[in-house]
Amino acid sequence: MELSDSQDAVTQLNVPGPTLAFQNISYFVSISKSFFLKEAEEKEILRDVSGIMKPGMNAILGPTGSGKTSLLDVLAGWKDPKGLRSGQIFMDGKSANSQFHLCSAYIVQEDILMGTLTVRENLQFSASLRLPQSRNSEAEKQLKVNAVIQELGLQECADTKIGTEFLRGVSGGEKKRCSIGMELITAPSLVFLDEPTTGLDANTANSIIQLLHQLSRKGRTVIFSIHQPRYSIFRLLDHLTLMNKGEIIYAGPAEESTGYFNSIGYQCEAFNNPLDFFLDVIGGEIMQSQPSPELGYANDDQKVTSSDDHKNAASVRESDSHSSSCSDKNPLPIYYHKSRYYEQLQEELENLQSFESHLSDAVPTKATYATSFFHQLYVVSNRNVKNILRNPQTSIGQLLLGTFFSVLVGLIFYQVPTTLPEAFQNRLGAFFFLVINQVFGNLSAVELFINERKLFIHESSRGYYRTSAYFLAKVFADLIPNRIIPLLMFSGISYFMMGLKQDAGSFFLYVLSLSLTNLAAVSMAFLVSASVSTFAIANVLIALPFVFMMVFGGFLVNLNSMLSWLSWIKWISIFHYGMNALTINELQGAVFHLNSSTVPGEVYLQQQGINYSTWGLWENEVALLCLSLAFLFFAYIQLLRVNRWK
């Protein structure tokens, strides 16, 4: 097979990228047998694999389910270490720990970017958080962003938004280049990519691999998994690793791979794409002829007649037919283990053992952040503000919803009378309507963390920011435009249309009570949003407790006469405290008329057993605040529990 001059020159390049070696890697995953039972069985997805990835283009190829992505994730440090049963990973001869992924770059298969930001703004976000403040000024960071844009050929789309479901943006290839650029900001010398050509057309896929090839020639070790590339991509590969069912069936120079398969009896037809040929061999679609005596040698220029090799090839099916590493129908791993490529690999891995004592020089064991907490809070908040301004559907919807319901409740309970029994009945009905509106009218809060769950996991696990900075930035960015502003409009319209107590103090307490009721409900929605990953589950989890709080809050059901065993729910009910606060604020000190007599509002409060003393009002406000803080705290804990293995 003829290769281009650039491919022939690959072996002559001397680039300073790191060398990544792995030895005897075995990885297991737990598969649950039943949704209702905790019993799970373990499945081995990587079986005693070893290899060395040197500077240049290193591709991992195999059919679906072969373990190529799992191997890539293990090497990059993005697999749960609990599943790793054996094996070692070395980088430049030094033992790599679980945090060495922070010193490398990993571009996942799915492009995880903020769609409302431009290409340049996404790159600036990465630079602002991942380049140390002490060594990089804002001007230097901007120069770095411009250099990455130039290197990736993104000049024409640099100021174009990435795009969302509502906003047209850049093409798939440009989005992939931007994803690569987000990682190149830190100038890593080791780059991992999970199937970078998935979802791209042939020309775009080829351009992405051309880009990676150029990056590999600038001092980087590029390691990527790929499914079924075309021949022009194959010509750019330096090292090829072929996998099947969790085992390596070939690992060596890409240009020698067809020669190797020819030597073991699999002939690649003329004009056939070698990578398609390899997959056909793995899938059993190409029949094996008699292996040649040159077992394990790549091409005619390297033929060395060896009777031992011939015997090894001829006896594979007989002597190793019952091998635990492969079945009769899949002797490919056995051929590889008897080849000279495997022997050379073992020799190189043995040489690496002498470096194990230099563990003090290994990469850091603790994740560190390049910027301070307050800088992270500012940068993430700034991005959130841009996102809201460019995607204002939720804010506008909440504002319109609040205005509509404030006018509706104002019209229904317009200028409530002071004569009994209408005075009590209408006011309590209005307060119940107000609390329901503040609770169920803010269900949109459940989307806060679900919408950006993948983005948060992706960025936080790569050291962009602390979870606390992200949490506070997201909460405040949602509360101000989506909750506080609509609430103030709602309160002002509804209060004066209903004709409640006309004094500034009562109006202030009315707004405060609604605000704390709103905050408690929204905080509970935040907790649910941080705990699940789908809207369907979130809607169930948020609606169910709200209904229980409403029914057993002490107003719809007299808990003293029935269902007393559920009376405890009122102590965690947002409805209970919100209704109490509004009722005390309105009825305390108010005078109502019954025929020719007057009735103070405290009479109703006494009948309901509501404490209307000075502390009685504030204990409800404090209870709502405590519920809010508790929900927010557990929401933060849930975000901390969301890790990169999910």
C-alpha positions as CSV (number, residue, x, y, z in Angstrom):
1,M,0.0,0.0,0.0
2,E,1.4,3.4,-1.1
3,L,1.3,6.2,1.4
4,S,1.8,10.0,0.9
5,D,5.1,11.7,1.5
6,S,3.7,13.3,4.6
7,Q,2.7,9.9,6.0
8,D,6.2,8.4,5.2
9,A,7.8,11.3,7.1
10,V,5.8,10.5,10.3
11,T,8.4,8.3,11.8
12,Q,11.0,10.9,11.2
13,L,9.2,13.6,13.3
14,N,10.6,14.2,16.7
15,V,7.9,16.1,18.7
16,P,8.2,16.7,22.5
17,G,4.7,15.3,23.4
18,P,4.3,12.9,26.3
19,T,4.3,9.1,26.0
20,L,1.4,7.4,27.7
21,A,1.7,3.7,28.6
22,F,-0.8,1.4,30.1
23,Q,-0.3,-2.2,31.3
24,N,-2.7,-5.0,32.2
25,I,-5.8,-2.8,32.4
26,S,-9.0,-4.7,33.4
27,Y,-12.2,-2.8,34.0
28,F,-15.6,-4.0,35.2
29,V,-19.0,-2.4,35.3
30,S,-22.0,-3.3,37.5
31,I,-25.2,-4.2,35.6
32,S,-28.4,-4.2,37.6
33,K,-30.5,-7.3,37.1
34,S,-33.7,-5.6,38.1
35,F,-35.0,-2.1,38.7
36,F,-36.5,-3.2,42.0
37,L,-33.7,-5.4,43.3
38,K,-30.3,-4.1,44.3
39,E,-28.5,-7.2,43.0
40,A,-26.1,-6.5,40.2
41,E,-23.7,-8.6,38.2
42,E,-20.3,-7.5,37.0
43,K,-19.3,-7.4,33.4
44,E,-15.7,-7.1,32.2
45,I,-15.5,-4.5,29.4
46,L,-11.7,-4.3,29.3
47,R,-9.7,-7.5,29.6
48,D,-6.0,-7.2,30.4
49,V,-5.1,-4.6,27.8
50,S,-1.7,-3.0,27.4
51,G,-0.2,-0.5,25.1
52,I,1.9,2.6,24.5
53,M,0.7,5.9,22.9
54,K,3.5,8.0,21.6
55,P,3.6,11.6,20.3
56,G,1.5,11.8,17.1
57,M,-1.8,10.5,16.0
58,N,-3.0,7.5,18.0
59,A,-6.3,6.0,16.9
60,I,-8.4,3.4,18.8
61,L,-10.7,1.6,16.3
62,G,-13.3,-1.1,16.8
63,P,-17.0,-1.9,16.3
64,T,-19.7,-0.7,18.7
65,G,-19.3,-2.4,22.1
66,S,-15.6,-3.2,21.5
67,G,-14.5,-1.2,24.5
68,K,-12.6,1.6,22.6
69,T,-14.4,4.4,24.4
70,S,-14.0,2.7,27.8
71,L,-10.3,2.4,27.2
72,L,-10.1,6.0,26.3
73,D,-12.0,7.0,29.4
74,V,-9.8,4.9,31.6
75,L,-6.6,6.4,30.1
76,A,-8.0,9.9,30.4
77,G,-9.0,9.4,34.0
78,W,-12.8,9.8,33.4
79,K,-14.0,6.4,34.5
80,D,-15.1,5.5,38.0
81,P,-11.9,4.1,39.6
82,K,-13.9,1.5,41.5
83,G,-14.3,-0.5,38.3
84,L,-10.5,-0.7,37.7
85,R,-9.5,-4.1,39.0
86,S,-5.9,-4.2,37.8
87,G,-3.4,-2.3,35.7
88,Q,-1.1,0.7,35.7
89,I,-0.9,3.9,33.7
90,F,2.3,5.8,33.1
91,M,3.0,9.2,31.6
92,D,6.6,9.7,30.5
93,G,7.6,6.8,32.8
94,K,5.9,8.3,35.9
95,S,2.9,6.6,37.5
96,A,-0.2,8.6,36.7
97,N,-2.8,9.0,39.5
98,S,-6.6,9.7,39.3
99,Q,-6.1,13.5,38.9
100,F,-3.6,13.5,36.0
101,H,-6.6,14.2,33.7
102,L,-6.5,17.8,34.9
103,C,-3.1,18.1,33.2
104,S,-4.5,16.9,29.9
105,A,-7.4,17.7,27.6
106,Y,-10.5,15.5,27.0
107,I,-13.0,16.4,24.2
108,V,-16.1,14.4,24.7
109,Q,-18.2,13.1,21.8
110,E,-21.1,15.5,22.4
111,D,-20.2,19.2,22.0
112,I,-21.1,20.7,25.3
113,L,-21.1,24.5,24.9
114,M,-23.2,27.4,26.0
115,G,-25.4,27.9,22.9
116,T,-26.3,31.5,23.5
117,L,-22.6,32.6,23.5
118,T,-20.5,33.1,20.5
119,V,-17.4,31.0,19.6
120,R,-15.1,33.8,21.0
121,E,-17.1,34.2,24.2
122,N,-17.0,30.5,24.9
123,L,-13.3,30.5,24.4
124,Q,-12.9,33.6,26.6
125,F,-14.9,31.9,29.3
126,S,-12.5,29.0,29.3
127,A,-9.5,31.3,29.3
128,S,-10.9,33.5,32.1
129,L,-11.3,30.5,34.4
130,R,-8.6,28.1,33.4
131,L,-5.6,30.4,32.9
132,P,-4.0,31.4,36.2
133,Q,-4.7,35.0,37.2
134,S,-1.2,35.4,38.7
135,R,0.6,34.6,35.4
136,N,-1.9,35.9,32.8
137,S,-3.4,39.3,32.5
138,E,-6.7,39.9,30.7
139,A,-4.8,41.1,27.7
140,E,-2.7,38.0,27.6
141,K,-5.8,35.8,27.9
142,Q,-7.3,37.6,25.0
143,L,-4.2,37.0,23.0
144,K,-4.4,33.4,23.8
145,V,-8.0,33.2,22.7
146,N,-7.1,34.9,19.4
147,A,-4.2,32.5,18.9
148,V,-6.6,29.5,19.4
149,I,-9.1,31.0,17.0
150,Q,-6.3,31.4,14.4
151,E,-4.9,27.9,15.0
152,L,-8.3,26.3,14.6
153,G,-9.4,28.3,11.6
154,L,-12.4,29.9,13.4
155,Q,-11.9,33.5,12.2
156,E,-15.0,33.6,10.1
157,C,-17.4,32.3,12.8
158,A,-15.6,33.7,15.9
159,D,-18.5,36.2,16.6
160,T,-21.3,33.8,15.7
161,K,-23.4,32.2,18.4
162,I,-23.0,28.5,18.9
163,G,-26.8,28.0,18.6
164,T,-29.7,26.5,20.5
165,E,-33.0,24.9,19.6
166,F,-34.4,28.4,19.2
167,L,-31.3,30.0,17.7
168,R,-29.5,29.1,14.5
169,G,-25.7,28.9,15.1
170,V,-22.5,27.6,13.7
171,S,-22.1,24.3,11.7
172,G,-21.3,21.0,13.3
173,G,-17.6,21.1,12.2
174,E,-17.2,24.6,13.7
175,K,-18.9,23.6,16.9
176,K,-16.4,20.6,17.2
177,R,-13.5,23.0,16.6
178,C,-14.8,25.2,19.3
179,S,-15.0,22.3,21.7
180,I,-11.4,21.4,20.9
181,G,-10.4,25.1,21.4
182,M,-12.0,25.1,24.9
183,E,-9.5,22.5,25.9
184,L,-6.5,23.9,23.9
185,I,-6.7,27.1,25.9
186,T,-4.5,25.5,28.6
187,A,-2.0,24.4,26.0
188,P,-2.1,20.7,26.9
189,S,0.4,18.3,25.4
190,L,-1.8,15.3,25.8
191,V,-5.2,15.4,24.0
192,F,-8.0,12.8,24.3
193,L,-11.0,12.8,21.9
194,D,-14.0,10.5,22.0
195,E,-15.1,9.8,18.4
196,P,-14.5,13.4,17.2
197,T,-16.1,12.7,13.7
198,T,-19.4,11.3,15.0
199,G,-22.4,13.1,13.4
200,L,-20.3,14.9,10.9
201,D,-20.3,14.5,7.1
202,A,-17.3,13.0,5.4
203,N,-15.7,16.2,4.4
204,T,-16.2,17.9,7.8
205,A,-14.9,14.7,9.5
206,N,-11.8,14.8,7.3
207,S,-11.1,18.4,8.1
208,I,-11.4,17.7,11.9
209,I,-8.8,14.9,11.6
210,Q,-6.6,17.1,9.4
211,L,-6.8,19.7,12.3
212,L,-5.8,17.0,14.8
213,H,-3.0,15.9,12.6
214,Q,-1.6,19.5,12.5
215,L,-1.9,19.8,16.3
216,S,0.0,16.5,16.7
217,R,2.8,18.0,14.7
218,K,3.1,20.9,17.1
219,G,4.2,18.9,20.1
220,R,1.1,17.0,21.2
221,T,0.1,13.4,21.8
222,V,-3.3,13.0,20.3
223,I,-5.3,9.9,21.3
224,F,-8.8,9.4,20.0
225,S,-11.4,6.7,19.4
226,I,-13.0,6.5,16.0
227,H,-15.7,4.3,14.5
228,Q,-15.4,3.9,10.7
229,P,-13.3,6.6,9.1
230,R,-12.5,6.9,5.4
231,Y,-9.1,6.2,3.8
232,S,-7.9,9.8,3.7
233,I,-8.2,9.7,7.5
234,F,-6.3,6.4,7.8
235,R,-3.3,7.9,5.9
236,L,-2.9,10.5,8.7
237,L,-2.7,7.9,11.6
238,D,0.7,7.1,13.2
239,H,-0.4,4.4,15.6
240,L,-3.4,2.2,15.4
241,T,-5.1,0.2,18.1
242,L,-7.8,-2.3,17.1
243,M,-10.2,-3.7,19.7
244,N,-12.9,-6.3,19.9
245,K,-14.9,-7.3,22.9
246,G,-12.6,-5.6,25.3
247,E,-9.4,-7.0,24.0
248,I,-6.7,-5.6,21.7
249,I,-6.2,-7.5,18.5
250,Y,-3.6,-5.2,17.0
251,A,-1.5,-2.3,18.3
252,G,1.3,-0.9,16.1
253,P,2.1,1.5,13.3
254,A,-0.9,2.2,11.2
255,E,1.0,1.8,7.9
256,E,1.9,-1.8,9.0
257,S,-1.6,-2.9,10.0
258,T,-2.7,-4.3,6.6
259,G,0.6,-6.2,6.3
260,Y,0.0,-7.7,9.7
261,F,-3.4,-9.0,8.8
262,N,-2.1,-10.3,5.5
263,S,0.4,-12.3,7.5
264,I,-2.2,-14.0,9.5
265,G,-4.4,-14.9,6.6
266,Y,-6.7,-12.0,6.0
267,Q,-6.2,-10.4,2.6
268,C,-7.2,-6.8,2.0
269,E,-8.5,-6.4,-1.5
270,A,-7.2,-3.7,-3.7
271,F,-9.1,-0.3,-3.4
272,N,-10.7,-1.5,-0.2
273,N,-10.5,1.0,2.8
274,P,-8.2,-0.7,5.3
275,L,-10.3,0.5,8.2
276,D,-13.5,-1.0,6.6
277,F,-11.4,-4.2,6.0
278,F,-10.4,-4.4,9.7
279,L,-14.0,-4.1,10.9
280,D,-15.1,-6.8,8.4
281,V,-12.4,-9.1,9.8
282,I,-13.6,-8.4,13.3
283,G,-17.2,-9.0,12.3
284,G,-16.3,-12.3,10.7
285,E,-17.3,-11.2,7.2
286,I,-13.9,-12.0,5.7
287,M,-12.7,-15.6,5.7
288,Q,-9.2,-16.4,6.8
289,S,-6.8,-18.1,4.5
290,Q,-3.6,-20.0,5.5
291,P,-1.4,-17.6,7.6
292,S,1.9,-16.8,6.0
293,P,5.2,-17.7,7.6
294,E,5.8,-14.1,8.3
295,L,3.4,-13.9,11.3
296,G,3.4,-10.5,12.8
297,Y,5.5,-8.7,10.2
298,A,4.0,-5.8,8.4
299,N,5.1,-5.8,4.8
300,D,7.3,-7.3,2.2
301,D,10.2,-5.0,3.1
302,Q,10.3,-6.6,6.6
303,K,9.8,-10.3,5.8
304,V,11.8,-12.5,8.0
305,T,11.3,-16.3,7.6
306,S,10.8,-17.8,11.0
307,S,9.8,-21.4,11.5
308,D,8.7,-20.6,15.1
309,D,6.3,-17.9,13.9
310,H,4.9,-20.3,11.3
311,K,4.3,-22.9,14.0
312,N,2.7,-20.3,16.2
313,A,0.3,-19.2,13.5
314,A,-0.6,-22.8,12.4
315,S,-1.2,-24.0,16.0
316,V,-3.4,-21.1,17.2
317,R,-6.7,-22.8,16.6
318,E,-5.5,-26.1,18.1
319,S,-3.4,-25.2,21.1
320,D,-5.4,-22.1,22.2
321,S,-8.9,-23.1,21.2
322,H,-10.0,-23.2,24.8
323,S,-8.2,-20.0,25.8
324,S,-10.0,-17.9,28.4
325,S,-9.1,-14.7,26.5
326,C,-11.0,-15.5,23.3
327,S,-13.3,-18.2,21.8
328,D,-12.7,-20.5,18.8
329,K,-14.5,-18.0,16.6
330,N,-12.2,-15.2,17.6
331,P,-8.5,-16.1,17.5
332,L,-7.4,-12.5,16.7
333,P,-6.2,-11.7,20.2
334,I,-4.1,-14.9,20.3
335,Y,-2.5,-14.0,17.0
336,Y,-1.6,-10.5,18.4
337,H,-0.2,-12.0,21.6
338,K,2.1,-14.2,19.5
339,S,3.3,-11.3,17.2
340,R,6.4,-9.3,17.4
341,Y,4.4,-6.2,18.1
342,Y,3.3,-7.6,21.4
343,E,6.8,-8.8,22.2
344,Q,8.2,-5.3,21.6
345,L,5.4,-3.8,23.7
346,Q,6.3,-6.0,26.6
347,E,9.9,-5.1,26.4
348,E,9.1,-1.3,26.4
349,L,6.7,-1.7,29.3
350,E,9.4,-3.6,31.3
351,N,11.8,-0.7,30.7
352,L,9.2,1.6,32.3
353,Q,9.2,-0.2,35.6
354,S,12.5,1.4,36.5
355,F,10.7,4.8,36.8
356,E,8.1,3.7,39.3
357,S,10.2,5.0,42.2
358,H,9.9,8.6,41.0
359,L,6.4,9.0,42.4
360,S,7.2,12.4,43.9
361,D,7.6,13.8,40.4
362,A,4.2,12.6,39.3
363,V,1.3,15.0,38.5
364,P,-0.5,16.6,41.4
365,T,-3.0,14.4,43.4
366,K,-5.4,17.2,44.3
367,A,-7.5,19.3,42.0
368,T,-6.5,23.0,42.1
369,Y,-8.2,26.0,40.5
370,A,-6.5,28.6,38.5
371,T,-8.7,31.4,39.7
372,S,-10.2,32.6,43.0
373,F,-13.7,32.0,44.2
374,F,-14.9,35.6,43.6
375,H,-13.4,35.7,40.1
376,Q,-15.2,32.4,39.3
377,L,-18.4,33.8,40.7
378,Y,-18.1,37.0,38.6
379,V,-17.3,35.1,35.3
380,V,-20.1,32.5,35.7
381,S,-22.6,35.2,36.7
382,N,-21.6,37.3,33.7
383,R,-22.2,34.3,31.4
384,N,-25.6,33.7,33.1
385,V,-26.7,37.2,32.6
386,K,-25.8,37.0,28.9
387,N,-27.6,33.7,28.6
388,I,-30.8,35.2,30.2
389,L,-30.7,38.3,28.0
390,R,-30.3,36.3,24.8
391,N,-32.8,33.6,25.9
392,P,-35.4,35.6,27.8
393,Q,-38.4,33.2,27.3
394,T,-38.5,32.1,30.9
395,S,-38.2,35.7,32.3
396,I,-40.8,37.1,30.0
397,G,-43.1,34.1,30.7
398,Q,-42.8,34.6,34.5
399,L,-43.4,38.3,34.2
400,L,-46.5,37.8,32.0
401,L,-47.8,35.0,34.3
402,G,-47.3,37.1,37.4
403,T,-49.1,40.1,35.8
404,F,-52.0,37.9,34.6
405,F,-52.6,36.3,38.0
406,S,-52.2,39.5,39.9
407,V,-54.9,41.1,37.8
408,L,-57.0,38.0,38.0
409,V,-56.9,37.8,41.8
410,G,-57.5,41.5,42.0
411,L,-60.6,41.2,39.9
412,I,-62.0,38.2,41.8
413,F,-61.4,39.7,45.2
414,Y,-61.8,43.4,44.2
415,Q,-62.1,45.6,47.2
416,V,-62.9,42.9,49.7
417,P,-65.7,44.0,52.0
418,T,-65.3,44.5,55.8
419,T,-68.7,43.0,56.7
420,L,-68.9,39.5,58.1
421,P,-68.9,36.7,57.1
422,E,-67.7,37.8,53.6
423,A,-64.8,39.7,55.1
424,F,-63.1,36.6,56.5
425,Q,-64.1,34.2,53.7
426,N,-63.0,36.4,50.9
427,R,-59.7,37.3,52.5
428,L,-58.8,33.7,53.3
429,G,-59.8,32.7,49.8
430,A,-57.6,35.4,48.4
431,F,-54.6,34.4,50.6
432,F,-55.0,30.8,49.6
433,F,-55.0,31.8,46.0
434,L,-51.9,33.9,46.5
435,V,-50.0,31.1,48.2
436,I,-50.9,28.6,45.5
437,N,-49.8,31.1,42.8
438,Q,-46.4,31.6,44.5
439,V,-45.9,27.8,44.9
440,F,-47.2,26.4,41.6
441,G,-46.4,29.4,39.6
442,N,-42.7,28.9,40.0
443,L,-42.4,25.3,38.7
444,S,-40.2,26.6,35.9
445,A,-37.4,26.7,38.6
446,V,-37.0,22.9,38.2
447,E,-35.3,23.5,34.9
448,L,-32.5,25.5,36.5
449,F,-29.9,22.7,36.9
450,I,-31.5,20.1,34.6
451,N,-30.9,22.3,31.5
452,E,-27.2,22.7,32.2
453,R,-26.5,19.4,34.0
454,K,-24.2,18.1,31.3
455,L,-22.5,21.5,31.0
456,F,-22.0,21.7,34.8
457,I,-20.5,18.2,35.0
458,H,-18.3,18.8,32.0
459,E,-16.9,22.1,33.3
460,S,-16.7,21.5,37.0
461,S,-14.9,18.2,36.5
462,R,-12.3,19.9,34.4
463,G,-11.6,22.5,37.0
464,Y,-13.3,25.5,35.5
465,Y,-14.9,26.6,38.8
466,R,-15.9,25.5,42.2
467,T,-19.4,24.1,42.7
468,S,-20.2,26.8,45.2
469,A,-19.4,29.5,42.7
470,Y,-21.6,27.9,40.0
471,F,-24.4,27.3,42.5
472,L,-24.5,30.9,43.8
473,A,-24.2,32.4,40.3
474,K,-27.1,30.2,39.0
475,V,-29.4,30.8,42.0
476,F,-29.0,34.6,42.0
477,A,-29.2,34.8,38.2
478,D,-32.6,33.0,38.4
479,L,-34.0,34.7,41.4
480,I,-33.7,38.3,40.4
481,P,-35.2,38.3,36.8
482,N,-37.5,35.3,37.1
483,R,-38.8,35.5,40.7
484,I,-38.2,38.8,42.4
485,I,-39.2,41.2,39.6
486,P,-42.4,39.4,38.7
487,L,-43.2,39.1,42.5
488,L,-42.9,42.8,43.1
489,M,-45.3,43.5,40.2
490,F,-47.6,40.8,41.4
491,S,-47.7,42.2,44.9
492,G,-48.2,45.8,43.9
493,I,-51.1,45.1,41.6
494,S,-53.0,42.5,43.7
495,Y,-52.6,44.3,47.1
496,F,-54.2,47.6,46.1
497,M,-56.9,46.0,43.8
498,M,-58.0,43.8,46.7
499,G,-58.1,46.8,49.0
500,L,-56.2,45.3,52.0
501,K,-55.0,47.3,55.0
502,Q,-53.9,50.7,53.7
503,D,-50.7,51.3,55.6
504,A,-47.1,51.0,54.5
505,G,-46.1,48.5,57.3
506,S,-48.8,46.0,56.3
507,F,-47.9,46.3,52.6
508,F,-44.2,45.7,53.4
509,L,-45.1,42.6,55.5
510,Y,-47.4,41.4,52.7
511,V,-44.6,41.6,50.1
512,L,-42.2,40.0,52.6
513,S,-44.6,37.1,53.3
514,L,-45.1,36.4,49.6
515,S,-41.4,36.8,48.9
516,L,-40.5,34.2,51.5
517,T,-43.2,31.9,50.3
518,N,-41.9,32.3,46.8
519,L,-38.3,31.7,47.9
520,A,-39.2,28.5,49.9
521,A,-41.1,27.0,46.9
522,V,-38.4,28.0,44.4
523,S,-35.7,26.6,46.7
524,M,-37.5,23.3,46.9
525,A,-37.7,23.3,43.1
526,F,-33.9,23.9,43.0
527,L,-33.4,20.9,45.3
528,V,-35.4,18.6,42.9
529,S,-33.6,20.1,39.9
530,A,-30.2,19.3,41.4
531,S,-31.2,15.8,42.3
532,V,-32.6,14.4,39.0
533,S,-31.7,14.7,35.3
534,T,-35.0,14.6,33.5
535,F,-38.0,16.9,33.6
536,A,-40.5,14.1,33.8
537,I,-39.1,12.8,37.1
538,A,-38.7,16.4,38.4
539,N,-42.3,17.3,37.8
540,V,-43.5,14.3,39.8
541,L,-41.1,14.9,42.6
542,I,-42.0,18.6,43.0
543,A,-45.8,18.3,42.5
544,L,-46.2,15.5,45.1
545,P,-44.8,17.3,48.1
546,F,-46.6,20.5,47.1
547,V,-49.9,18.8,47.1
548,F,-49.3,17.2,50.5
549,M,-48.2,20.6,51.9
550,M,-51.4,22.2,50.5
551,V,-53.8,19.5,51.7
552,F,-52.3,19.0,55.1
553,G,-51.3,22.6,55.8
554,G,-54.2,22.9,58.3
555,F,-56.6,24.9,56.2
556,L,-58.3,22.4,53.9
557,V,-58.4,19.6,56.5
558,N,-58.9,19.9,60.2
559,L,-56.1,17.8,61.4
560,N,-57.3,17.8,65.0
561,S,-60.5,15.9,64.1
562,M,-59.2,13.6,61.4
563,L,-55.9,12.3,60.0
564,S,-54.1,13.4,63.1
565,W,-51.2,11.1,62.3
566,L,-50.4,13.4,59.4
567,S,-50.6,16.6,61.4
568,W,-46.8,16.8,61.5
569,I,-46.8,17.8,57.8
570,K,-48.0,21.3,58.6
571,W,-44.7,22.0,60.3
572,I,-42.8,21.6,57.0
573,S,-45.7,23.1,54.9
574,I,-45.0,26.2,52.9
575,F,-48.7,26.7,52.7
576,H,-49.1,26.6,56.5
577,Y,-46.6,29.3,57.2
578,G,-47.4,31.4,54.2
579,M,-51.2,31.5,55.0
580,N,-50.5,32.2,58.7
581,A,-48.2,35.1,57.9
582,L,-50.7,36.7,55.4
583,T,-53.7,36.1,57.7
584,I,-52.0,37.6,60.8
585,N,-50.7,40.6,58.9
586,E,-54.2,41.4,57.5
587,L,-56.5,40.5,60.5
588,Q,-54.4,41.7,63.4
589,G,-55.7,45.1,64.5
590,A,-58.4,45.1,61.8
591,V,-62.1,45.7,62.7
592,F,-65.0,44.1,60.8
593,H,-68.8,44.7,61.0
594,L,-71.5,42.2,61.8
595,N,-74.9,43.9,61.6
596,S,-74.5,46.8,64.0
597,S,-71.6,45.4,66.0
598,T,-67.9,45.3,65.4
599,V,-65.7,42.2,65.5
600,P,-61.9,42.4,65.8
601,G,-59.8,40.3,63.5
602,E,-58.2,38.6,66.4
603,V,-61.4,36.7,67.0
604,Y,-60.8,34.5,64.0
605,L,-57.2,34.1,64.8
606,Q,-58.1,32.8,68.3
607,Q,-60.6,30.4,66.8
608,Q,-58.0,28.9,64.5
609,G,-55.4,28.7,67.2
610,I,-53.1,31.0,65.4
611,N,-50.5,32.9,67.5
612,Y,-50.9,36.5,66.5
613,S,-48.5,38.0,69.0
614,T,-45.6,40.1,67.9
615,W,-43.5,37.0,67.6
616,G,-46.4,35.0,66.1
617,L,-46.0,36.8,62.8
618,W,-42.3,36.6,62.6
619,E,-42.0,33.0,63.6
620,N,-43.8,32.2,60.3
621,E,-41.5,34.4,58.3
622,V,-38.5,32.8,60.0
623,A,-39.8,29.3,59.4
624,L,-40.2,30.1,55.7
625,L,-36.6,31.5,55.6
626,C,-35.3,28.4,57.4
627,L,-37.1,26.1,54.9
628,S,-35.6,28.1,52.1
629,L,-32.1,27.8,53.5
630,A,-32.5,24.1,54.2
631,F,-33.7,23.4,50.6
632,L,-30.8,25.5,49.2
633,F,-28.3,23.7,51.3
634,F,-29.4,20.3,50.2
635,A,-29.6,21.5,46.6
636,Y,-25.9,22.5,46.9
637,I,-25.1,19.1,48.5
638,Q,-26.8,17.4,45.6
639,L,-24.7,19.3,43.1
640,L,-21.6,18.3,45.0
641,R,-22.7,14.6,44.6
642,V,-23.1,15.0,40.9
643,N,-19.7,13.9,39.7
644,R,-18.0,13.1,36.4
645,W,-18.9,9.4,36.5
646,K,-22.6,10.1,36.0
